[in-house]
């Protein structure tokens, strides 16, 4: 039971990757894209989060999760249960909170809560896949994706959706 709670907390921390939860005022730059059509381009400033101790390492881990989710999506569609088993093991071990390299006490509470949500969704996905039920696995998979998206909206607005794999 203790291991289940630790894994759950770790998974949920994955979801809240990109922000510190502080409200910051940012300047928005506007540039002209097309003078003829009077279109402008809005450039948001790059977001840096002080609670991520190793930003490059964190980004690598997040990209690994994206690749894993893309592969998992294809495996679920093909009902490749052995590949799904391997992917869900990797997903269970992923932890955005750990990937920050920071002490949990230094992280925003919302980030930790979103990580927990991610881990709970991942555990639901693992259970559905163990039943070899494609419909349940698909529904649980999208709960995982939605937990990622929710975190990205809050902490990584440049990439607010992971719908790229669909």
Number of C-alpha atoms within 10 A of each C-alpha: 6 7 8 12 13 12 21 23 22 26 31 31 31 34 32 36 30 28 24 22 16 9 7 7 6 10 9 10 11 12 11 12 12 10 8 7 8 8 12 13 11 12 11 13 11 10 15 13 17 14 21 24 14 13 17 11 14 20 16 12 18 20 12 15 20 17 13 15 20 16 15 25 20 15 17 20 12 12 17 15 18 10 15 24 16 11 19 21 13 13 24 22 14 26 27 27 28 17 22 27 15 15 12 15 8 11 20 15 15 17 26 25 18 27 29 27 28 34 31 24 24 29 22 19 25 22 16 19 25 14 12 16 14 17 13 15 24 18 13 21 23 16 19 26 19 19 25 25 21 20 29 22 16 18 24 21 16 13 12 15 16 17 12 7 12 7
